[in-house]
């Protein structure tokens, strides 16, 4: 009987979906890729190079994310730093975002792992919050897809001041792991 239990345990563990703690921890490290914006007039994506570093703060809940990109000759290098606090019991993540020349932003997102997520490096995480976009009330949704050493985060908004229930894509970040 012990043999049967031991043989079944690895299968059950493999079938278990990844949890939020493991998914978030798997993002720690150095990444680079593109920050892309959708040009609706041209109906195509435009991207700029971005480098991101995600550091676990050792408490299992707090991470610091710093992203750098060149925003052109008028603005130059931009650094966006976010401090994230994950609350496993509430399935939320509170994010404080800081960028030179702008007011700090604080948001709290409901966060969940989507069905079909397999393990700590193959998952989809969905974060949603009430907020605003383009000075309009909106529900904001960030969907992050992890596939091995590649991560893509898609930002969508659903404006609340119209009669439509539709998600509009705002931007996406496509990253590849470059180091620990």
Secondary structure, 3 states (H helix, E strand, C coil): CHHHHHHHHHHHHHHCCCCHHHHHHCCCEEEEEEEEEEECCCCEEEEEEEEEEEEECCCCCEEEEEEEEECCCCCCEEEEEEEEEEECCCCEEEEEEEECCCCCEEEEEEEEECCCCCECCEEEEEEEEEEEECCEEEEEEEEEEEECCEEEEEEEEEECCCCCCCCEEEEEEEEEEEEC
